[in-house]
Amino acid sequence: MDIPAGPAGLTADDLRRTGDSIAALQLPSGMIQWFPDGHADPWNHVEAAMALATVGRIAEAEAAYQWLVDIQLPDGSWHNYYLADGIEDAKLDSNCVAYIATGVWHHHLVTGDDEVARRLWPTVEAAVEFVLDLQTRRGEIIWARHSDGRPWSYALLTGSSSIAHSLQCAVHLADLLGHDRPNWVDGRRRLVDVIANVPDAFEPKDRWAMDWYYPVLAGAITGDDAVKRLDDAWDTFVMDGKGVRCVSDRPWVTAAETCECAMALLAAGERDRAEQLFDWAQALRDDDGAYFTGLVFPELVHFPDGERSSYTAAAVILTADALVGTNPTSTLFTDHR
């Protein structure tokens, strides 16, 4: 496994330093905070673990997965937000629960270690079953349960798209370990069909950039349809020379959305634009290799309140890996064939 180097002039050492900024936010329990003394959620925690593994911090990544094993609830889920000493938000977000499948499959691609995959399999299996229990007859997946188990009433496009990708990773993991899970294959197929063909199945979130590019990033919309989707809203969400707005009606550029959109462009075969976005994201790099979450234009104020977040640094590392393309993990988010 080579540490990616090359995009936007970043060296392998530059990305190691970015990985160091993530590791500095990991607690002895294995939990990776968003920022010092902040909270963690299972999705961004897994994103950070994948980035740590990408830059060679295997022990820290495995400690992150062990934290999830240790705190998994009996039904296979996790709460939405955790603090170092407890729970901040008790609801159960299906997308956050599903993402461990992506993380464990990524970790296997990095290490080739079947034993770690076997050890984490029961955790992944329980999480996937929890998520699929929220799938409707039509195919979309309800976005959360209340802490008492009652499901919310609607699905989210970004979350369902990410779940579709996690289900594919879960199927790969099941195949690796010799487990037949046809219901997972069918669940993903039905979910992808709804994402691609029934846009009104999801709660409207049109002002959010993630709803724009995530169906492409997750492999639910591919080929010419993917290019058209990205082209159609390009001027709505992209600030030229700056990056991707997190919401369409505010001049707030975020490094994570800019990098994720770059990976979506790679998945759609639009490499030049992907490289351009990644270059623009480097305006949010700090001197020590950490990344500011966002930047407000034209004031050039970092938001929220100068925050530098672990998940933002992780998105940069994963996008660098995708752009370089030399590792087994490089196509995880960009080649959905």
C-alpha positions as CSV (number, residue, x, y, z in Angstrom):
1,M,0.0,0.0,0.0
2,D,1.6,3.3,-1.1
3,I,0.7,6.5,0.5
4,P,-0.8,8.6,-2.3
5,A,1.2,11.6,-3.5
6,G,1.0,13.9,-6.5
7,P,-2.4,15.6,-6.6
8,A,-2.2,19.4,-6.1
9,G,1.5,19.1,-5.4
10,L,0.9,17.2,-2.1
11,T,3.6,14.8,-1.2
12,A,3.3,11.5,0.7
13,D,4.7,13.4,3.7
14,D,2.1,16.1,3.4
15,L,-0.6,13.4,3.6
16,R,1.1,11.7,6.5
17,R,0.8,15.1,8.3
18,T,-2.8,15.3,7.5
19,G,-3.2,11.7,8.9
20,D,-1.4,12.9,12.0
21,S,-4.0,15.6,12.5
22,I,-6.7,12.9,12.5
23,A,-4.8,10.7,14.9
24,A,-4.4,13.6,17.3
25,L,-8.2,13.7,17.6
26,Q,-8.4,10.0,18.5
27,L,-9.2,9.2,22.2
28,P,-7.7,6.3,24.1
29,S,-11.1,4.5,23.6
30,G,-10.5,4.6,19.8
31,M,-13.2,7.2,19.2
32,I,-12.2,9.9,16.7
33,Q,-13.6,13.3,17.5
34,W,-14.6,15.9,14.9
35,F,-12.5,18.4,16.6
36,P,-10.8,18.8,20.1
37,D,-13.4,18.1,22.9
38,G,-16.0,17.5,20.2
39,H,-18.4,14.8,19.4
40,A,-18.1,11.8,17.1
41,D,-20.7,10.0,14.9
42,P,-20.2,6.6,13.4
43,W,-20.1,7.7,9.7
44,N,-17.4,10.4,10.1
45,H,-15.6,8.1,12.6
46,V,-15.4,5.4,9.9
47,E,-14.3,8.0,7.2
48,A,-11.5,9.0,9.5
49,A,-10.5,5.4,10.2
50,M,-10.3,4.8,6.4
51,A,-8.0,7.8,6.0
52,L,-5.8,6.6,8.9
53,A,-5.3,3.2,7.2
54,T,-4.6,4.9,3.8
55,V,-1.6,6.7,5.3
56,G,-0.3,3.6,7.1
57,R,-1.8,4.1,10.6
58,I,-3.2,0.6,10.7
59,A,-3.2,0.3,14.5
60,E,-5.2,3.5,14.9
61,A,-7.7,2.4,12.3
62,E,-8.2,-0.9,14.0
63,A,-8.7,0.8,17.3
64,A,-11.4,3.0,15.7
65,Y,-13.2,-0.1,14.5
66,Q,-12.8,-1.8,17.9
67,W,-14.5,1.2,19.5
68,L,-17.5,0.6,17.3
69,V,-17.5,-3.1,18.2
70,D,-17.4,-2.2,21.9
71,I,-20.3,0.2,21.8
72,Q,-22.6,-1.5,19.3
73,L,-26.2,-1.8,20.5
74,P,-27.9,-5.2,20.7
75,D,-30.0,-4.4,17.6
76,G,-26.8,-3.8,15.5
77,S,-27.0,0.0,15.6
78,W,-25.1,3.0,17.1
79,H,-26.4,6.3,18.4
80,N,-26.0,9.3,16.2
81,Y,-23.5,11.3,18.2
82,Y,-21.2,10.4,21.0
83,L,-19.1,12.4,23.5
84,A,-16.0,11.2,25.3
85,D,-18.1,10.4,28.4
86,G,-21.5,9.5,26.9
87,I,-24.2,10.0,24.3
88,E,-25.0,13.4,22.8
89,D,-27.8,12.4,20.4
90,A,-29.5,9.0,20.9
91,K,-31.3,8.6,17.6
92,L,-30.2,5.8,15.3
93,D,-29.2,7.0,11.8
94,S,-29.3,4.2,9.2
95,N,-26.6,5.7,7.0
96,C,-24.2,6.1,10.0
97,V,-24.9,2.5,10.9
98,A,-24.3,1.1,7.4
99,Y,-21.0,2.8,6.8
100,I,-19.0,0.3,8.9
101,A,-19.3,-2.1,5.9
102,T,-17.5,0.4,3.7
103,G,-14.8,0.9,6.3
104,V,-14.2,-2.8,6.9
105,W,-14.0,-3.6,3.2
106,H,-11.6,-0.6,2.7
107,H,-9.5,-1.9,5.6
108,H,-9.3,-5.3,4.0
109,L,-8.2,-3.8,0.7
110,V,-5.5,-1.9,2.5
111,T,-4.2,-4.8,4.6
112,G,-5.3,-8.0,2.9
113,D,-5.9,-9.3,6.4
114,D,-8.7,-11.8,6.3
115,E,-8.5,-12.3,10.1
116,V,-9.4,-8.7,10.9
117,A,-12.3,-9.0,8.4
118,R,-13.5,-12.2,10.2
119,R,-13.3,-10.5,13.6
120,L,-15.3,-7.5,12.4
121,W,-17.8,-9.6,10.4
122,P,-20.4,-10.0,13.2
123,T,-20.5,-6.3,13.8
124,V,-20.9,-5.6,10.1
125,E,-23.6,-8.2,9.7
126,A,-25.7,-6.9,12.6
127,A,-25.4,-3.3,11.3
128,V,-26.5,-4.3,7.8
129,E,-29.5,-6.2,9.1
130,F,-30.5,-3.2,11.2
131,V,-30.4,-1.0,8.1
132,L,-32.3,-3.3,5.8
133,D,-35.0,-3.6,8.4
134,L,-35.7,0.1,7.6
135,Q,-36.1,-0.6,3.9
136,T,-39.6,0.1,2.5
137,R,-41.5,-2.1,0.2
138,R,-40.6,0.3,-2.7
139,G,-36.9,0.2,-1.8
140,E,-35.8,3.4,-0.2
141,I,-34.4,3.2,3.4
142,I,-35.9,5.3,6.2
143,W,-33.2,7.5,7.5
144,A,-33.4,6.8,11.2
145,R,-35.1,5.4,14.2
146,H,-35.9,7.2,17.4
147,S,-34.0,6.0,20.4
148,D,-37.0,4.0,21.4
149,G,-37.0,2.2,18.1
150,R,-39.8,4.0,16.3
151,P,-38.8,4.7,12.7
152,W,-38.9,8.2,11.2
153,S,-41.4,8.8,8.4
154,Y,-39.1,9.5,5.5
155,A,-35.9,8.6,3.6
156,L,-33.0,10.9,2.6
157,L,-31.3,10.8,-0.8
158,T,-27.8,11.3,0.4
159,G,-28.1,8.8,3.1
160,S,-29.8,6.2,0.9
161,S,-27.1,6.6,-1.7
162,S,-24.3,6.1,0.8
163,I,-26.1,3.0,2.1
164,A,-26.3,1.6,-1.4
165,H,-22.5,1.9,-1.6
166,S,-22.1,0.3,1.9
167,L,-24.4,-2.6,0.9
168,Q,-22.1,-3.3,-2.1
169,C,-19.1,-3.3,0.2
170,A,-21.0,-5.6,2.6
171,V,-21.7,-8.0,-0.2
172,H,-18.0,-8.0,-1.2
173,L,-17.1,-8.7,2.4
174,A,-19.7,-11.6,2.6
175,D,-18.3,-13.1,-0.5
176,L,-14.7,-12.9,0.8
177,L,-15.7,-14.7,4.0
178,G,-17.9,-17.3,2.3
179,H,-21.3,-16.0,3.4
180,D,-24.2,-16.0,1.0
181,R,-26.4,-13.0,1.5
182,P,-28.9,-12.8,-1.4
183,N,-31.2,-10.5,0.6
184,W,-28.4,-7.9,0.8
185,V,-27.9,-8.1,-3.0
186,D,-31.6,-7.7,-3.5
187,G,-31.9,-4.9,-1.0
188,R,-29.1,-2.9,-2.8
189,R,-30.7,-3.5,-6.2
190,R,-34.1,-2.2,-5.1
191,L,-32.5,0.8,-3.3
192,V,-30.4,1.7,-6.4
193,D,-33.5,1.4,-8.6
194,V,-35.4,3.9,-6.4
195,I,-32.5,6.4,-6.3
196,A,-32.1,6.3,-10.1
197,N,-35.8,6.3,-11.0
198,V,-38.0,7.6,-8.2
199,P,-36.7,11.0,-7.0
200,D,-39.8,11.8,-5.1
201,A,-39.2,8.9,-2.8
202,F,-36.9,11.1,-0.8
203,E,-37.5,14.2,1.5
204,P,-36.6,17.2,-0.6
205,K,-33.1,18.6,0.2
206,D,-32.4,20.3,-3.1
207,R,-30.3,23.1,-1.6
208,W,-27.7,20.6,-0.2
209,A,-24.8,19.7,-2.5
210,M,-24.6,16.2,-1.2
211,D,-28.0,15.4,-2.7
212,W,-26.6,16.6,-6.0
213,Y,-23.4,14.5,-6.3
214,Y,-23.9,11.6,-3.8
215,P,-26.0,9.3,-6.1
216,V,-23.0,9.5,-8.5
217,L,-20.3,9.1,-5.8
218,A,-22.2,6.0,-4.5
219,G,-22.6,4.4,-7.9
220,A,-26.4,4.6,-8.0
221,I,-26.3,6.8,-11.1
222,T,-23.5,6.0,-13.6
223,G,-22.4,6.7,-17.2
224,D,-23.9,9.4,-19.2
225,D,-26.6,9.9,-16.6
226,A,-24.0,10.7,-14.0
227,V,-22.3,13.3,-16.3
228,K,-25.6,14.9,-17.0
229,R,-26.5,15.1,-13.3
230,L,-23.2,16.7,-12.4
231,D,-23.4,19.1,-15.3
232,D,-27.0,20.2,-14.6
233,A,-26.3,21.6,-11.2
234,W,-22.6,22.5,-11.6
235,D,-23.3,26.3,-11.7
236,T,-25.6,26.0,-8.7
237,F,-23.1,24.4,-6.4
238,V,-19.6,25.2,-7.7
239,M,-18.0,28.5,-7.0
240,D,-15.4,28.9,-9.8
241,G,-11.9,28.9,-8.4
242,K,-13.1,28.2,-4.9
243,G,-14.9,24.9,-4.5
244,V,-18.3,23.4,-3.8
245,R,-20.9,25.2,-1.7
246,C,-22.4,23.0,1.0
247,V,-25.7,24.6,0.3
248,S,-26.8,26.3,-2.9
249,D,-27.9,29.6,-1.5
250,R,-24.9,30.5,0.6
251,P,-21.3,31.3,-0.3
252,W,-19.9,28.7,2.0
253,V,-17.3,26.4,0.5
254,T,-16.4,23.2,2.3
255,A,-13.3,21.1,1.7
256,A,-15.1,17.8,2.4
257,E,-17.9,18.5,-0.2
258,T,-15.4,19.7,-2.7
259,C,-13.3,16.6,-2.3
260,E,-16.3,14.2,-2.4
261,C,-17.6,15.9,-5.5
262,A,-14.1,15.4,-7.0
263,M,-14.5,11.7,-6.4
264,A,-18.0,11.8,-8.0
265,L,-16.4,13.4,-11.1
266,L,-13.8,10.7,-11.2
267,A,-16.6,8.1,-11.1
268,A,-18.3,9.9,-14.0
269,G,-15.0,9.9,-16.0
270,E,-14.5,13.7,-15.6
271,R,-10.9,13.6,-14.4
272,D,-9.9,17.2,-15.3
273,R,-12.7,18.7,-13.3
274,A,-11.9,16.4,-10.4
275,E,-8.3,17.5,-10.3
276,Q,-9.4,21.1,-10.5
277,L,-11.7,20.8,-7.5
278,F,-9.1,19.0,-5.5
279,D,-6.6,21.8,-6.2
280,W,-9.2,24.4,-5.0
281,A,-9.7,22.5,-1.8
282,Q,-6.1,23.1,-0.8
283,A,-7.0,26.7,0.1
284,L,-8.4,25.2,3.3
285,R,-5.1,23.4,4.2
286,D,-3.5,24.7,7.4
287,D,0.3,24.8,8.0
288,D,0.4,21.6,10.1
289,G,-1.5,19.5,7.5
290,A,-5.0,19.8,9.1
291,Y,-7.9,21.2,7.0
292,F,-10.4,23.9,7.9
293,T,-14.0,22.7,7.5
294,G,-15.2,25.6,5.4
295,L,-14.6,29.1,4.1
296,V,-17.1,32.0,3.7
297,F,-16.7,34.2,0.6
298,P,-15.9,37.0,0.1
299,E,-15.0,37.6,3.8
300,L,-12.6,34.6,3.8
301,V,-13.7,33.6,7.3
302,H,-13.2,30.0,8.3
303,F,-16.4,28.4,9.6
304,P,-17.7,27.2,11.9
305,D,-15.5,29.3,14.2
306,G,-12.1,28.3,12.7
307,E,-13.0,24.6,13.0
308,R,-10.5,22.0,11.6
309,S,-12.3,18.7,11.4
310,S,-11.1,15.1,11.3
311,Y,-13.7,14.2,8.6
312,T,-12.5,17.0,6.4
313,A,-8.9,15.8,6.6
314,A,-10.2,12.3,5.9
315,A,-12.0,13.4,2.7
316,V,-8.8,14.9,1.4
317,I,-6.8,11.8,2.0
318,L,-9.4,9.5,0.4
319,T,-9.6,11.8,-2.6
320,A,-5.9,12.0,-3.0
321,D,-5.9,8.2,-3.1
322,A,-8.6,8.1,-5.7
323,L,-6.8,10.6,-7.9
324,V,-3.5,8.8,-7.8
325,G,-5.2,5.5,-8.5
326,T,-2.3,3.1,-7.6
327,N,-3.7,1.4,-4.5
328,P,-6.3,-1.4,-4.1
329,T,-8.5,1.3,-2.4
330,S,-8.2,3.9,-5.1
331,T,-11.3,2.9,-7.0
332,L,-13.5,2.2,-4.0
333,F,-15.6,5.3,-4.6
334,T,-14.9,5.8,-8.3
335,D,-15.4,2.5,-10.1
336,H,-18.8,0.9,-9.5
337,R,-18.7,-1.7,-12.3
